[in-house]
């Protein structure tokens, strides 16, 4: 806690982001601009063990517990409403000396804007952001910062889309504020960068397309005196290309700007 001169609030809720484990990244969907992940978060509240039941005090004298404060933590970049949920029934609060630890486990679909202009050689930053629904300047002024001894990691066995993506670099934690409707809330989270395995797309998309294009030269093998054979080969190749394009549609991200693959194919 920190002292507060404002008559509307007696104390400031101050927390440190001490641990952030990315337990699982199940899938990354560049079409819907989302990814499915599970994470473990730990916040430390220093020197407040004796104030567990009266962690915050309002101007009218009413008090709220640490459990109430922990319940104000929500996912900021949830893909849909309630698509990211708390795994446990409620946040865990436990003692650690004179401090209290808030521990939460979330799982669900997170929204992430992805830039696809370099596809299939792109890399993406996956962010898991959380917000505390207590305004920085409100009745319960709240502040969050990253602990100097923060521990953040990606569990290797929890990275599922290994055939399409690979982790690139370390997990990085961050803390700051979020503006919404002219109000400011504290936020925190972590990010991990992943790079696309371009070989998967070269093998399954670019190479078959090149083979189909090369097969067009088989038209010259047909005798000029047999136009129906020319048409038969041409229509077969055309239908094959159309069917293949429909098949790989779900594998190719939708991008407004031309991707590197499209620029190469377009010359």
N, C-alpha and C positions, 0 to 999 in steps of 0.2 A: 504494500500500500504506500501511497504518497499523500501528503497533506494537500487539502484543496480549500482555497479561500472562498470559493463560490458558495453562496448560501443554499443553493439547491442541492448540494451534495457534500458529504463530509469527507469522503475518501475517494481515491482514484484506484481503480482496478488495474494492476500492473502484472503482466505475464511475460514469461520468456519461452520461446519455442526452443525446446531442448532436444527433441528427437522427432525425426520424420522418416519412417520406413515405407518404401513402396513395396508392398508385399507381393503384388501381382499386377501385371499388365496383360490382360487376356486378349485384347484385340485392338486394332487401330483401323478406323474406317475413314478414309479420306473423302469418300463420297458424301457421308453424312456429317463430316467434320467433327468426329467424336472418337473417344477411346474408352474402353472399359478397364477399370483399375480398382485395386483394393489398397488401402494405406492405413498406417498406424501413426497417430499423432500424440505427442506428449508435451504438455505445457507445465511449466513450474511457476508456482506462486510462492514467493519467498517470504518467510517469517510470518505466515498467517495461520499457522496450525490452531492457535487459540481463538481464531475468529471464523472457524469453519461454518458455524451456524449463523453468523452475522458478518458475512464477508463484505457486503455493501450496505450502506446506510443512506436512505433517502432523506430529503429535507424535512419530511413530516415525521421522521423518527422510525419509519418502517425499515425492517432489515430483510435481507435475502441471503441464502446460504451459497456456498461454493457450488453445490449441485445445481442450483438455479442458474448461476453464472455459466456453468459448463453447458447447460441446455440451450444457451443462447448462441452456441457455435453451430454454424450451418455451412454447407458447401456453396461457394459463390458461383462457380462456373458449371453448375449442373446442366446436363444436356437437355433434360426436360424436367418439369416439376416433379420432385420426389424421385427422379431417376437415380440419385445418389442417396443412400440411406445409411444410418448408423447400424452397424451389424449387431451390436449388443443392445439389450433392452434400454440401457441408459448409459451415459458416460461414467467411467470409473474414476473415483476420487480416493486417493490413498495418501497416508502420511509418509514423509521422508525427512526425519529430524524435525526441525521447526518449520519446514516447508510442506506444501501440499502439491501433489501431482495430479493433473487432469489427463486422463488417457482415453482416447477415442479411436475406434476403428470404423472406417467408412468403406463402402463398396458401391460401385454403380458406373453410369455412363457420364463422362465429363465432356463438356463442349470445348473444342479447341480449333481456332481458326488456323488453317494450314495453307501455306503458300506452295503452289504446285508448278510454278513456272519451270523448275529444273527437273521435273519428272522425266525418267525414272531414277535420276541421280540426286534426288532431294534429301534433305534431312528436316525433321520437324521438332519443335520444342513442345513437349507435353506438360501442361501446367495443371496442378491440383491446388486450387485456391479456396480458402475458407474465410468466412467473415464472422465477426462477433457482433451480434445485434444489440450493441450498447454504444451509443454515439461517443465520439471523442470528447465532445463538449456538452454531453447530455446529463441527465440526472445521475447516471453512473459512468463518469468519464473513464474510458478504458484505453489502455496502450499496450501494444505487443511489440516485442523486439526479438531478434534472433540471438540466442545465447552464444557467447564466444566459444563455448565447448559443445556446440550443437553436433549431433550425430545424425547423418542422413545417408541412406543407402538404398540400393535397388537389389532385392533378393534375386540372385541369378536364376534360381529354379522357378521363379514366378514369372519369368518373361516368356510368354507363350508364342507370340508371332515371330519366332526366330527364322522361319523360312522366308519371310518378307522384310523383316526389320532387324536391326541390331542396335544395342545401346551404344551411345557415343558420349564418352565423358562421364563425370560424376553427377549425382543428384545434388542440386543446389537449393538451399532454403532461402526464403525472402519474407520480409514483413513490411507493411506500409499502411496506407489508408485507401478507402474506397468511397467515391462520391456518388450519392444517389439522392435525387430530389432535394438538392441543396443541403444535404446532411452528410456528415463524414463519419465513417465507421472504420474501425481497425480491421485489417486483414492480414493473413499470413498464408504460407503455402510452400510448395516445393516444385521444382521443374526438373525434367530429365530429357535430354536430347536423344533422338533415335534417328538412325540413317537407314534409308531404304536399301534392301539387297537388290541392286539393279540386275544381277544375273538372272533372277527369277523372271523378270519381265522381258529381258533380252531373249531368254530361252523359250518362254511360253507365248510371247506376243510378237516381238520384232522378228525373230528368226522364222517362225511360220509364215508371217506376212511376206518376208523376202522370198521364201520358197514358192509361195503362191504366185508372186509377181514373176519369178523366173520361169514358172511353168507356162506363162503366156507365150514364150518363144516356141512352144510345141505347136502353135498354130502354123508355123512355117513348114512343119513336117508334113502337113496335109497337102494333097495334090491340088493345084489350082483348079483342076477340072472337077473337083468334088466340093462345091460350096457348102453343101449340107454338113459335111464333116467339119468344115471350118466353124460353122455356126454351132454345131454340137459341142465342140471343145470350148468355144468361147462362152456359151451359156453355162456349161459345167463349171468352168473356172469362176464365172460371175456368181453363180449360186453358192459355190463353196466359200468364196470370200464373204458373201453376205451372211451366210450361216455362221462362219467363224467370228465375224464382227459382233453378231448378236451374242455369241457364247462368251466373248471376252469383255463385253460391256461392263459387267460388274467388277472386273479386275482393273478397269481404267478409271482414275479419278476424273471428276467433272471440274474443269477449270475454265474460267472466262478468258484468261490470256493464254495464248498458244504455249504448249509445253515444249520442252527441248526435243522430245520425240516427234511431235507434230512439225516443228520447224525443220527437222532433218528430213522427214518424209516429204515436206512441201518444197524442199530445195532452198 
